[in-house]
């Protein structure tokens, strides 16, 4: 039986291709804790240049690079303002609170993924000993596959600065946002004091994120990275994959967006489904609750992995082909034809 699976659970499931593996195998290495791994240093310098920052710090994961940023921007007893649906608040294990004694102030996200500037204003605390000190606004782009527009980012970050807040962007999929809008990576990062860029999602690297910011900020970040267990030794083997990803796999994200659009249009033809129109590579499908379990089983029989529920998320990526998309559409269509007939 073939081992090939179509995996639509996330763009974290991507696997390095042969060219990326060759770059990893050939990478010159050193001890990165001492700062002498040439490939890590090149990755950090390249990422900083591409996004318009002074310096970068390679970390094992986006969760760690985001946490380092929060720990740098906020002290014990401070708070950061963040979207209710943001990864740093909802999906990173409460690390800021547990490890940094930093209080999150979650704010409802708008349907487009943004946080209303009026809500940001409302939740900034006064200078009073009864309150945690508001220090940081953290945004995410893309969020749930939705792109934060440049006008909104300019407004929100300018407002934050006017109120004395630093700004951080969880840019796990910032390259998707830039490609979708047809803007440079530098333009996509404008307005933020720091940004975390994930290399192991749509860009296709197996491991890692890069935290970008001012040189002094990144130098302080090295201590936190070491304390959190992220100081790696001959990490150039991993950094080479990230470097290859940044140099070769940014513009091709448009293919993932096209495949998501193709998949959503095909599924929208099925009357039992309510399908969102994707902006990038992530979209959601509303599935009848009584069909969830049997649909999940049917997909697995066809070697299709997906996070199936009433609110099903589907994600395309570098390992998703047009042929895969058409097969998934056919499986969904056949399933609901039979399901309809049996009711």
Secondary structure as GFF3:
##gff-version 3
##sequence-region A 1 343
A	DSSP	beta_strand	6	7	.	.	.	ID=ss1
A	DSSP	three_ten_helix	11	13	.	.	.	ID=ss2
A	DSSP	alpha_helix	18	26	.	.	.	ID=ss3
A	DSSP	three_ten_helix	32	34	.	.	.	ID=ss4
A	DSSP	alpha_helix	38	51	.	.	.	ID=ss5
A	DSSP	beta_strand	55	59	.	.	.	ID=ss6
A	DSSP	alpha_helix	62	73	.	.	.	ID=ss7
A	DSSP	beta_strand	78	83	.	.	.	ID=ss8
A	DSSP	alpha_helix	87	90	.	.	.	ID=ss9
A	DSSP	alpha_helix	95	100	.	.	.	ID=ss10
A	DSSP	beta_strand	103	107	.	.	.	ID=ss11
A	DSSP	alpha_helix	117	123	.	.	.	ID=ss12
A	DSSP	beta_strand	133	140	.	.	.	ID=ss13
A	DSSP	alpha_helix	150	162	.	.	.	ID=ss14
A	DSSP	beta_strand	166	171	.	.	.	ID=ss15
A	DSSP	alpha_helix	174	181	.	.	.	ID=ss16
A	DSSP	alpha_helix	185	189	.	.	.	ID=ss17
A	DSSP	beta_strand	194	198	.	.	.	ID=ss18
A	DSSP	beta_strand	209	213	.	.	.	ID=ss19
A	DSSP	alpha_helix	215	227	.	.	.	ID=ss20
A	DSSP	alpha_helix	236	248	.	.	.	ID=ss21
A	DSSP	alpha_helix	253	267	.	.	.	ID=ss22
A	DSSP	beta_strand	274	275	.	.	.	ID=ss23
A	DSSP	beta_strand	282	286	.	.	.	ID=ss24
A	DSSP	three_ten_helix	289	291	.	.	.	ID=ss25
A	DSSP	alpha_helix	292	301	.	.	.	ID=ss26
A	DSSP	beta_strand	304	305	.	.	.	ID=ss27
A	DSSP	beta_strand	311	315	.	.	.	ID=ss28
A	DSSP	alpha_helix	322	342	.	.	.	ID=ss29
###
